[in-house]
Amino acid sequence: MSEIPLPQIAKRVAPWWLLRHETMLALILFVALIILGALNNRFLTLDNLLNQGRLTTEVGLIALPMTFIIITGGIDLSVGSIVGLCAILLGYSWKTFGFPLPLAIAFTLVVGATAGFFNGVGITRLRVPPLIMTIATLALYRGLAEGISQARSVRGYPEWFYFIGQSDLFGVPAQLWLLLIAIVVAGIALDRTTFGRTLYAIGNNETAARFSGLPVDRAKLIIYTLSGLMAGLSAVVLVSRVTTTRSDMGIGYELDVIATVVLGGTSIFGGVGTIWGTVVGLAMIQLLKNGLALTGVKGDATIVVIGTVLILSTLVASLLQRRRGV
């Protein structure tokens, strides 16, 4: 009797869902939560977990459209700069231009969507590679934010404006409800619609998608515009939470967002990824940061530990995913 290779045994014994990247990442997250909870009794308290949800909302909002973009094989490095530009224009349109604050918020969202649309036009019409285009606009939008602000901040917003960033709704941070709604909508759009299947087709083979008659350029334009829009919404939530605007807001967000999406199983080469994986990746990064801080791991050591855990979790999940495909 011939021997059955170990990968095939694993494939026969384990259910298909157990070998998914998202499932393995969730199991790793569960183990990490138990360990960190045992090291510090404040970590797994409801108040702490809800507070982490409050802190991670801004990155989470941007990570959803970034999942769409990376599935198509693209990238958007300008999202952090769009957050900074939108935050500054929110404050200045209200304080300096005299816009009513609701109109200033709407203006901010339009600015974010326009910035993303500009990225999309450069990528789809001018055929500039996404990496080059968004590196250029990263510098452009950050420069505009710094030029407009002149190193000054805007404060003194009306009390009602702080609701979305600081208040609770039914015992849950208000901005977390916003993130949960966005997650559900994005998940349905990617998993259950023709638009979502188009994104996967583009990521797997863009040339074949074009020959199949799929609206490749239109889909790309939509997701980059959506990325800018969600960065603008993230800026509104961020300003509401910290009560001020500064031109350096959003610095480093692009790295946090991309790490979240890729950790969640979305392939940087395109064609693979889920919203649910992104959600698990988002939770894992934020809770690891918080748990390590509570246990006394600080500074460079925190970065090293998180980086090591992320690499190991990705390697383990990728190994099991390859075994599933054998």
For each residue, the residues with C-beta under 8 A, 3 or more apart:
1:
2:
3:
4: 8 9 12
5: 8 9 326
6: 9 10
7: 10 11 322 323 326
8: 4 5 11 12 326
9: 4 5 6 12 13
10: 6 7 13 14 19 320 323 324
11: 7 8 14 19 323 324 326
12: 4 8 9
13: 9 10
14: 10 11 18 19 324
15: 18 19
16: 19 20 324
17: 20 23
18: 14 15 23 24
19: 10 11 14 15 16 23 24 320 321 323 324
20: 16 17 23 24 265 321 324
21: 24 25 264 265 277 317 318 321
22: 25 26 264 265 274 276 277 280
23: 17 18 19 20 26 27
24: 18 19 20 21 27 28 313 316 317 320 321
25: 21 22 28 29 263 264 265 277 280 281 284 313 317
26: 22 23 29 30 280
27: 23 24 30 31
28: 24 25 31 32 284 309 313 316 317
29: 25 26 32 33 280 283 284 287
30: 26 27 33 34
31: 27 28 34 35
32: 28 29 35 36 284 287 288 291 309
33: 29 30 36 37 43 44 287 291
34: 30 31 37 38
35: 31 32 38 39
36: 32 33 39 40 43 44 287 288 291 292 294 295
37: 33 34 40 41 43 44 291
38: 34 35
39: 35 36 43 291 294 295
40: 36 37 43 291 294 295
41: 37 44 45
42: 45 48 294
43: 33 36 37 39 40 48 290 291 294 295
44: 33 36 37 41 48 49
45: 41 42 48 49
46: 49 50
47: 50 51
48: 42 43 44 45 51 52 290 294
49: 44 45 46 52 53 287
50: 46 47 53 54 171 172 173 176
51: 47 48 54 55 173
52: 48 49 55 56 286 287 290
53: 49 50 56 57 172 173 176 179
54: 50 51 57 173 175 176 241
55: 51 52 286
56: 52 53 59 60 282 283 286
57: 53 54 60 61 173 175 176 178 179 234 237
58: 61 62 83 234 237 238 241 253
59: 56 62 63 234 253 256 257 260 282 286
60: 56 57 63 64 179 182 183 260 279 282
61: 57 58 64 178 179 182 230 231 233 234 237
62: 58 59 65 66 79 83 227 230 231 234 253 257
63: 59 60 66 67 257 260 261 278 281 282
64: 60 61 67 68 182 183 186 230 275 278
65: 62 68 69 186 223 226 227 229 230
66: 62 63 69 70 76 79 227 257 258 260 261 278
67: 63 64 70 71 186 190 261 264 266 273 274 275 278
68: 64 65 71 72 186 190 199 223 226 227
69: 65 66 72 74 75 76 130 223 224 227
70: 66 67 73 74 75 258 261 262 266 267 268 270 273
71: 67 68 190 199 200 202 203 266 267 270 271 272 273
72: 68 69 199 202 203 206 219 220 223 270
73: 70 202 203 206 269 270 271
74: 69 70 123 130 220 223 224 270
75: 69 70 130 131 134 258 268
76: 66 69 79 116 119 130 134 224 227 254
77: 131 134 135 138 254 258
78: 81 82 115 119 134 135 137 138 141 254
79: 62 66 76 82 83 227 228 231 250 253 254 257
80: 83 84 138 142 231 250 251 252 253 254 255
81: 78 84 85 137 138 139 140 141 142 145 250 254
82: 78 79 85 86 112 115 116 141 228 231 232 235 250
83: 58 62 79 80 86 87 231 232 234 235 238 249 250 253
84: 80 81 87 88 141 142 145 235 246 247 248 249 250 251
85: 81 82 88 89 111 115 141 142 144 145 148
86: 82 83 89 90 108 109 111 112 115 231 232 235 236
87: 83 84 90 91 108 145 235 238 239 245 246 247 249 250
88: 84 85 91 92 145 148 149 154 245 246 247 249
89: 85 86 92 93 107 108 111 148
90: 86 87 93 94 104 105 107 108 154 235 236 239 245
91: 87 88 94 95 153 154 239 244 245
92: 88 89 95 96 97 148 149 154 245
93: 89 90 96 97 99 103 104 107 108
94: 90 91 97 98 99 100 101 104 154 157
95: 91 92 154 156
96: 92 93
97: 92 93 94 104
98: 94
99: 93 94 103 104 107
100: 94 103 104
101: 94 104 105 157 158 161
102: 105 106
103: 93 99 100 106 107
104: 90 93 94 97 99 100 101 107 108
105: 90 101 102 108 109 236
106: 102 103 109 110
107: 89 90 93 99 103 104 110 111
108: 86 87 89 90 93 104 105 111 112 232 235 236
109: 86 105 106 112 113 229 232 233 236
110: 106 107 113 114 232
111: 85 86 89 107 108 114 115 232
112: 82 86 108 109 115 116 228 229 230 231 232 233 235
113: 109 110 116 117 225 226 228 229 232
114: 110 111 117 118 228
115: 78 82 85 86 111 112 118 119 137 141 228 231 232
116: 76 82 112 113 119 120 224 225 226 227 228 229 231
117: 113 114 120 121 221 224 225 228
118: 114 115 121 122 137 228
119: 76 78 115 116 122 123 130 133 134 137 224 227 228
120: 116 117 123 124 220 221 222 223 224 225
121: 117 118 124 125 126 221
122: 118 119 125 126 128 133 137
123: 74 119 120 126 127 128 129 130 133 220 224
124: 120 121 127 217 220 221
125: 121 122 217
126: 121 122 123
127: 123 124
128: 122 123 132 133
129: 123 132 133
130: 69 74 75 76 119 123 133 134
131: 75 77 134 135
132: 128 129 135 136
133: 119 122 123 128 129 130 136 137
134: 75 76 77 78 119 130 131 137 138
135: 77 78 131 132 138 139
136: 132 133 139 140
137: 78 81 115 118 119 122 133 134 140 141
138: 77 78 80 81 134 135 141 142 254
139: 81 135 136 142 143
140: 81 136 137 143 144
141: 78 81 82 84 85 115 137 138 144 145
142: 80 81 84 85 138 139 145 146 247 251
143: 139 140 146 147
144: 85 140 141 147 148
145: 81 84 85 87 88 141 142 148 149 247
146: 142 143 149 150 151 247
147: 143 144 150
148: 85 88 89 92 144 145 247
149: 88 92 145 146 152 153 245 246 247
150: 146 147
151: 146 247
152: 149
153: 91 149 244 245 246
154: 88 90 91 92 94 95 244 245
155: 243 244 245
156: 95
157: 94 101 161 162 239 240 243
158: 101 161
159: 162
160: 163
161: 101 157 158 164 240
162: 157 159 165 166 167 240 243
163: 160 166 167 174 240
164: 161 167 174 175 178 236 237 240
165: 162 174 175 237 238 239 240 241 242 243
166: 162 163 174 240 241
167: 162 163 164 173 174
168: 171 172 173 174
169: 172 173 174 177
170:
171: 50 168
172: 50 53 168 169 176 177
173: 50 51 53 54 57 167 168 169 176 177
174: 163 164 165 166 167 168 169 177 178
175: 54 57 164 165 178 179 237 240 241
176: 50 53 54 57 172 173 179 180
177: 169 172 173 174 180 181
178: 57 61 164 174 175 181 182 233 237
179: 53 57 60 61 175 176 182 183
180: 176 177 183 184
181: 177 178 184 185
182: 60 61 64 178 179 185 186 230
183: 60 64 179 180 186 187 275 279
184: 180 181 187 188
185: 181 182 188 189
186: 64 65 67 68 182 183 189 190 275
187: 183 184 190 191 274 275 276
188: 184 185 191 192 193
189: 185 186 192 193 195 196
190: 67 68 71 186 187 193 196 199 274 275
191: 187 188 196 274 275
192: 188 189 196
193: 188 189 190 196 197
194: 197 198
195: 189 198 199 219 222
196: 189 190 191 192 193 199 200
197: 193 194 200 201
198: 194 195 201 202 209 214 215 216 219
199: 68 71 72 190 195 196 202 203 219 223
200: 71 196 197 203 204 271
201: 197 198 204 205 208 209 212 214
202: 71 72 73 198 199 206 209 214 216 219 220 270
203: 71 72 73 199 200 206 267 269 270 271 272
204: 200 201 208 209 270 271
205: 201 208 209 271
206: 72 73 202 203 209 210 216
207: 210 211
208: 201 204 205 211 212
209: 198 201 202 204 205 206 212 214 216
210: 206 207 213 214 216
211: 207 208
212: 201 208 209
213: 210
214: 198 201 202 209 210 219
215: 198 218 219
216: 198 202 206 209 210 219 220
217: 124 125 220 221
218: 215 221 222
219: 72 195 198 199 202 214 215 216 222 223
220: 72 74 120 123 124 202 216 217 223 224
221: 117 120 121 124 217 218 224 225
222: 120 195 218 219 225 226
223: 65 68 69 72 74 120 199 219 220 226 227
224: 69 74 76 116 117 119 120 123 220 221 227 228
225: 113 116 117 120 221 222 228 229
226: 65 68 113 116 222 223 229 230
227: 62 65 66 68 69 76 79 116 119 223 224 230 231
228: 79 82 112 113 114 115 116 117 118 119 224 225 231 232
229: 65 109 112 113 116 225 226 232 233
230: 61 62 64 65 112 182 226 227 233 234
231: 61 62 79 80 82 83 86 112 115 116 227 228 234 235 250
232: 82 83 86 108 109 110 111 112 113 115 228 229 235 236
233: 61 109 112 178 229 230 236 237
234: 57 58 59 61 62 83 230 231 237 238 250 253
235: 82 83 84 86 87 90 108 112 231 232 238 239 249 250
236: 86 90 105 108 109 164 232 233 239 240
237: 57 58 61 164 165 175 178 233 234 240 241
238: 58 83 87 165 234 235 241 242 249 250
239: 87 90 91 157 165 235 236 242 243 244 245 249
240: 157 161 162 163 164 165 166 175 236 237 243
241: 54 58 165 166 175 237 238
242: 165 238 239
243: 155 157 162 165 239 240
244: 91 153 154 155 239
245: 87 88 90 91 92 149 153 154 155 239 249
246: 84 87 88 149 153 249
247: 84 87 88 142 145 146 148 149 151
248: 84 251
249: 83 84 87 88 235 238 239 245 246
250: 79 80 81 82 83 84 87 231 234 235 238 253
251: 80 84 142 248
252: 80 255 256
253: 58 59 62 79 80 83 234 250 256 257
254: 76 77 78 79 80 81 138 257 258
255: 80 252 258 259
256: 59 252 253 259 260 285
257: 59 62 63 66 79 253 254 260 261
258: 66 70 75 77 254 255 261 262
259: 255 256 262 263 281 285 310
260: 59 60 63 66 256 257 263 264 278 281 282 285
261: 63 66 67 70 257 258 264 266 273 278 281
262: 70 258 259 266 268 281 314
263: 25 259 260 281 284 285 310 313 314
264: 21 22 25 67 260 261 273 274 276 277 278 279 280 281 282
265: 20 21 22 25 272 273 274 277 281 317
266: 67 70 71 261 262 272 273 274 277 278
267: 70 71 203 270 271 272 273
268: 70 75 262
269: 73 203 272
270: 70 71 72 73 74 202 203 204 267
271: 71 73 200 203 204 205 267
272: 71 203 265 266 267 269
273: 67 70 71 261 264 265 266 267 277 278
274: 22 67 187 190 191 264 265 266 277 278
275: 64 67 183 186 187 190 191 278 279
276: 22 187 264 279 280
277: 21 22 25 264 265 266 273 274 280 281
278: 63 64 66 67 260 261 264 266 273 274 275 281 282
279: 60 183 264 275 276 282 283
280: 22 25 26 29 264 276 277 283 284
281: 25 63 259 260 261 262 263 264 265 277 278 284 285
282: 56 59 60 63 260 264 278 279 285 286
283: 29 56 279 280 286 287
284: 25 28 29 32 263 280 281 287 288 310 313
285: 256 259 260 263 281 282 288 289 306 310
286: 52 55 56 59 282 283 289 290
287: 29 32 33 36 49 52 283 284 290 291
288: 32 36 284 285 291 292 305 306 309
289: 285 286 292 293 302 306
290: 43 48 52 286 287 293 294
291: 32 33 36 37 39 40 43 287 288 294 295
292: 36 288 289 295 297 298 301 302 305 306
293: 289 290 297 298 302
294: 36 39 40 42 43 48 290 291
295: 36 39 40 43 291 292
296:
297: 292 293 301 302 305
298: 292 293 301 302
299: 302 303
300: 303 304
301: 292 297 298 304 305
302: 289 292 293 297 298 299 305 306
303: 299 300 306 307
304: 300 301 307 308
305: 288 292 297 301 302 308 309
306: 285 288 289 292 302 303 309 310
307: 303 304 310 311
308: 304 305 311 312
309: 28 32 288 305 306 312 313
310: 259 263 284 285 306 307 313 314
311: 307 308 314 315
312: 308 309 315 316
313: 24 25 28 263 284 309 310 316 317
314: 262 263 310 311 317 318
315: 311 312 318 319
316: 24 28 312 313 319 320
317: 21 24 25 28 265 313 314 320 321
318: 21 314 315 321 322
319: 315 316 322 323
320: 10 19 24 316 317 323 324
321: 19 20 21 24 317 318 324 325
322: 7 318 319 325 326
323: 7 10 11 19 319 320 326
324: 10 11 14 16 19 20 320 321
325: 321 322
326: 5 7 8 11 322 323
